[in-house]
Amino acid sequence: MEILGTSLRVCVDDLETAVPFYERLAGTPALRFERGGVKVAAVGCFLLMSGPAA
């Protein structure tokens, strides 16, 4: 089986503060969306999530 890609989920307190750092790290802009009250930003292989505690 060939591995096609990887992703790393990162929970952050403040998405707006974290996104610029990860954009610089990955060298690509974030794709943002919201799902079920959780704000998400996909930046390269990083999936940043911010929302209410479970």
Backbone bond lengths (Angstrom), bond angles and torsions (degrees), N, CA, C in turn:
res aa  C-N    CA-C-N  psi(-1)  N-CA   C-N-CA  omega(-1)  CA-C   N-CA-C  phi
1 M - - - 1.448 - - 1.527 108.36 -
2 E 1.312 116.15 131.79 1.457 122.03 179.90 1.527 109.64 -93.56
3 I 1.329 116.91 132.54 1.468 121.86 175.78 1.522 107.53 -83.22
4 L 1.327 116.35 122.08 1.458 121.56 -176.02 1.517 113.37 -91.12
5 G 1.329 117.71 -20.98 1.455 120.72 -179.52 1.513 110.82 178.49
6 T 1.304 115.44 171.13 1.458 121.35 177.71 1.520 109.03 -135.04
7 S 1.315 116.15 159.48 1.460 120.83 173.85 1.521 108.31 -142.80
8 L 1.306 114.74 152.59 1.456 121.38 -179.06 1.518 108.35 -125.96
9 R 1.332 116.51 116.99 1.465 120.98 177.64 1.522 109.16 -81.43
10 V 1.336 116.35 130.74 1.456 122.15 -179.64 1.524 107.87 -129.31
11 C 1.336 117.03 119.35 1.464 121.67 175.92 1.524 108.18 -88.31
12 V 1.327 116.64 127.79 1.463 121.52 -178.60 1.523 109.48 -126.62
13 D 1.327 116.09 151.96 1.462 120.92 177.82 1.527 111.19 -75.23
14 D 1.331 116.87 -40.30 1.460 121.65 -176.13 1.526 109.46 -129.92
15 L 1.305 116.46 103.89 1.459 121.92 -177.33 1.528 111.34 -62.09
16 E 1.324 117.09 -40.41 1.469 121.24 -177.31 1.523 111.92 -62.84
17 T 1.317 117.52 -32.77 1.463 121.71 178.37 1.519 111.15 -79.20
18 A 1.315 117.72 -37.52 1.466 122.20 -174.94 1.527 113.38 -76.68
19 V 1.324 118.16 -35.14 1.468 121.36 -173.14 1.535 113.10 -57.53
20 P 1.335 120.69 -48.16 1.473 118.80 -179.08 1.533 113.60 -58.27
21 F 1.326 117.08 -37.25 1.466 120.64 177.77 1.529 110.67 -61.62
22 Y 1.332 116.89 -48.07 1.460 120.90 -177.97 1.527 111.75 -70.93
23 E 1.339 118.13 -30.18 1.463 120.46 174.62 1.528 110.45 -64.14
24 R 1.331 117.15 -42.37 1.466 120.42 176.83 1.526 110.67 -66.06
25 L 1.333 116.76 -41.88 1.464 121.72 -178.75 1.533 111.50 -63.22
26 A 1.328 116.50 -44.84 1.466 121.26 -176.66 1.530 112.72 -86.81
27 G 1.339 116.72 -18.78 1.459 120.16 -178.70 1.513 113.67 71.06
28 T 1.329 116.29 28.19 1.467 121.06 -178.62 1.530 109.56 -147.66
29 P 1.337 118.23 149.25 1.464 120.14 178.55 1.529 112.09 -73.03
30 A 1.314 115.02 156.89 1.466 121.69 -179.43 1.526 110.96 -81.50
31 L 1.310 115.14 144.46 1.463 122.68 168.98 1.519 105.63 -104.89
32 R 1.333 117.40 118.54 1.465 121.06 -172.99 1.522 111.58 -109.20
33 F 1.331 114.33 145.59 1.461 120.47 173.82 1.524 108.45 -160.06
34 E 1.314 115.82 168.84 1.464 121.47 178.73 1.522 108.10 -126.86
35 R 1.323 115.56 137.70 1.462 120.31 -178.31 1.527 108.19 -142.02
36 G 1.316 117.54 117.60 1.459 121.96 175.92 1.517 114.41 60.35
37 G 1.325 117.19 35.50 1.461 120.83 179.82 1.521 114.18 83.51
38 V 1.324 117.23 0.64 1.465 121.61 178.60 1.524 108.02 -106.24
39 K 1.338 116.25 125.61 1.463 120.93 176.17 1.522 108.04 -84.49
40 V 1.330 115.62 133.91 1.463 121.47 -175.03 1.525 109.43 -129.15
41 A 1.328 115.42 141.15 1.464 121.67 172.65 1.523 107.66 -132.75
42 A 1.321 116.02 121.62 1.463 121.16 175.90 1.521 107.50 -95.74
43 V 1.340 115.73 119.04 1.463 121.68 -178.63 1.527 107.26 -129.14
44 G 1.320 116.27 103.64 1.464 119.01 -175.85 1.522 109.36 58.93
45 C 1.322 116.62 -125.90 1.471 120.37 179.85 1.530 112.26 -88.98
46 F 1.340 117.55 0.00 1.462 121.32 -178.33 1.521 110.81 -94.08
47 L 1.322 116.67 136.53 1.453 123.12 175.72 1.524 106.66 -118.00
48 L 1.334 116.37 98.63 1.462 122.05 -177.89 1.514 109.13 -86.13
49 M 1.340 116.23 134.96 1.461 121.03 -178.57 1.517 109.89 -131.96
50 S 1.332 115.92 138.90 1.454 121.94 178.14 1.520 108.55 -143.29
51 G 1.318 115.97 130.78 1.455 119.61 -179.63 1.509 110.97 -178.86
52 P 1.323 116.35 -170.41 1.464 120.33 -179.40 1.529 111.67 -66.28
53 A 1.314 115.38 149.48 1.472 120.48 177.32 1.524 109.57 -65.88
54 A 1.299 116.02 144.35 1.474 120.69 -179.05 1.509 111.43 -75.22
